[in-house]
Amino acid sequence: MVLPLVDEHKPKCYLCHKGFENLEEMRECLDNCRKENKDFFEPSENEMKREPAPGDVTVF
């Protein structure tokens, strides 16, 4: 089955998959989606550590 490519030029929120006419509307929706799903985003941001892994070699 082949689906038509309708409105593929319009921006789409990757969290709720709604399509919008412009980027400003999409950014507002993305901010709202992030606020609603705050518990999903916070743990991954807090666990991210930027340090060398064991065995990494630094070349100067």
N, C-alpha and C positions, 0 to 999 in steps of 0.2 A: 504494500500500500504506500502510495506517495502522497505526502501532504503538500499543499501549496505553500509557497514562501510568501505569506501575506505579512506586511508590516515588518519585514526584517530590518528595515532601515531605522526603525524607532528604538529608542533605548528601553531596556528592560531591567527591572529590579531582579537581582540574582537570588534574593531571599524569598520573595513572595511571587515572583514570576509574572508580575503585572507589566503591561506595556504602557509607555507614556509618549506624549507628543514632543517633549523637550527634556533636556538634561536636568533643568532645575526641578521639575516635578519628580523626576526619578531620584534625585538626591534627597529631596524631602521624604519620599517614601522609604528610601534606604535608611535614613536617620531614624524614622519611626519604627522600622522593622528591627533595627539594632537595639533600640530602647525596649521594645517588647520582648526581645530574646536576649536580654542582658546576661542572664545566667549561662547562656551558651557561649558568648564571646569572652567573658571575663577570665575563666580558668585558663584558656589557651594563651591569653596575653600575659598572664602572671607567671606561667610555667616556662616561658621562653627565656633561655639563658644564652648569652653570647660569650662562650668561653671555648678554648681549644679542647678537642676531644683527646682522650688518652692515646699517646703514641704519635700525635701530630708533630711535625718537624717544621720549625720556622726557618726560612731562608732569608738572609739579609743581603 
